[in-house]
Amino acid sequence: MDATYNLNGGFKPTAKRIADLDGPDFYPTPRWATYALIDNEKFSGDIWECACGDGAMSKVLQETGNTVLSSDLYNRGYGEIGKDFLEQNRITENIITNPPYNSAEGFVHSGLKKAKSKFAFLLRLAFLEGSNRSNTIFSCSPPARVWVFSERITFYPKGAKVSGSGTTAYAWFVWDKNHAGPTELAWLKPGYKAKYS
């Protein structure tokens, strides 16, 4: 654990998500970040939230009216437990998740095989960088759209007091099997945090 994470009794926002209290890379997604996706990107058919954690994202996705299947490798009190997304053979119409940071590339490769229509991952904007990803993902299977957050997302361990603003830029990366043409870059309008927090 990051020794500086809880100084003077308060949690600090993190750029490196190291302060993991409940199994590898568990940071519940703020509700407003999921609303920003579903208000701008339409999904038809079943949705699989394959790293559901405590269900924070799944509960918002249910408001799309689509059937939502939730699973996670670790038991955080929600969904099917012990299901490693990278090793499952399940095929579904759509996949939406905030993947574990250290497994993001593997999730993209799996999403290409397991989503029939769309898959959307909440990733650091810096995911666009890197020669390896340029060669293995973006030159072969680039996303259809990248929705950049105008407001910063701050991730906290469950139960921590939410205050302050994060220092890392995030975006929704959306792969759409029906998209033809170059990747579209768009900005999410400010106001989701105030509206849906």
C-alpha positions, 0 to 999 in steps of 0.5 A: 500500500502507498504509505502516503495514501492516508496522511492526516486522516484523509485520502488523497486522490491518486494518479497511480492507483496503488492503494488497493484495499480489496483485491487487485485494482478495485476503484468503484466508478463514480455514477456520473462517469457511467451516465456520461457514457450512456447519455452519449453512446447508445447500446442495443442488446445485452450488456456485460459488465465484466469487472463489476466490483460492487456493482456501481457501474452495473446499477447505472447501466440497468437504466438503459433498459437492456439486460445487464450481466455482471461478473468479477474475478473477486468477491465484492458483493455483486454479480457472478464471482470468480469469473476472469474476463480474459479466460471466459468464452462468453460472447455477448452483444455489448461489453462496458467496464472500467478494466483493471489498469494493469490488464487494460490491453488484455481486456481490449484484445478480449473485447474484440473477440467477445463483443458482437456489437460494441465494447466501451472501456473507461481508460486513462487518456494516456492509453492513446500513447505507446508504440506497443499499443500503436502496433497491437491495437490502434493500427489494427483495431482502433476504437470508433470513438474516444469520449474525453472527459472535460471534468476529472474523475477521482477514484477512491476506495469504497467508503472513503470520503469523496473530496477534491479533484483527480490529476489524471485525464480519462476517456471512454474508448468505444469500439463499434463493430459497425463503424467504418472510418477513422476514430472520432474524438469528442468531448463530454460536456461538463456538468455530469458530476453535478447532475449525477453525483 
